[in-house]
Amino acid sequence: MSTAVALSSSLKHNLALGIRFPQNPSFYRRNGPKVSTFRTFTVAMAASNTTPLEICVKASVSTPNKLGDCPFCQRVLLTMEEKHLPYEMKLVDLSNKPEWFLQISPEGKVPVVKFDEKWVPDSDVIAQSLEEKYPNPPLVTPQEKALVGSKIFSTFIGFLKSKDPSGGTEQALLDELSSFNDFIKENGPFINGEKISAADLSLAPKLYHLEIALGHYKKWSIPDTLPYTKSYMKRIFSMDSFMKTRASPEDVIAGWRPKVMG
């Protein structure tokens, strides 16, 4: 089974407390016409008894042994990071899914997380399970704010795919971004005020994809008339947890190419 291990930010301070990496890490290979090799690090957690959560995520198409461009995978990884949970990533080549992964996820979708010996799919379900099993720090978004910005992603995709400049898709996206701008102006800096919450962790990876894909394929960027939306993105994109779990721009561009060219 191909694996690559990622440590949550909660373990950074443990580096001085006894985390050791083996001198000769093991290498694992999976059978099949296309063989991928991943390095696995064995980690001794000096200050935590929490067993790392196993999570299957999309592998990069541009760089070996790196996380790919799935915003739903990043949402779950961000949740783990913000809850200071250790985790182990299993990078999956979605263009050549190995048999072990299809046994875990028959539909071949990521992310999938292992809870109590059971593999659980769907980022919504996973995020809720993480909140229930690891309630501190809390990331619950109040119900009245849970859907803030929820239409941005679909309107972004509509604009990205559109070949008709007068089709109204750009304006639909601008309307959603404008509404979000107004909300953050009155309620920010995050959706639930001063503290980041689950709604932010769901929306932020999608805004990251929006920024990169529209910049590349449409030469389009969020206008300066939406300063609160732009500052929101800058604030979250600069967080350690986000920088650690984000995909490379090259992977984001490659991931959206079929939508644009199809």
Protein Blocks (a to p, Z undefined) as FASTA:
>chain_A
ZZdddddfklmmmmmnopacdfbdcddddedjbdcdddddddddfkbcbdcddddddddf
kbghiacfbfklmmmmmmmmmnopacddddddfklccfklmmmmmnopacdddeehiace
hjklmmmmmmmmmmbccfbdcfklmmgoklmmmmmmmmmmpcbfknommmmmmmmmmmmm
mmmmmmmmbfnljaccfklmmmmmmmmmmmmmmmmmnopacdfklmmlmmmmmmmmmpmk
lmmmpccfklmmmmmmmmmmZZ
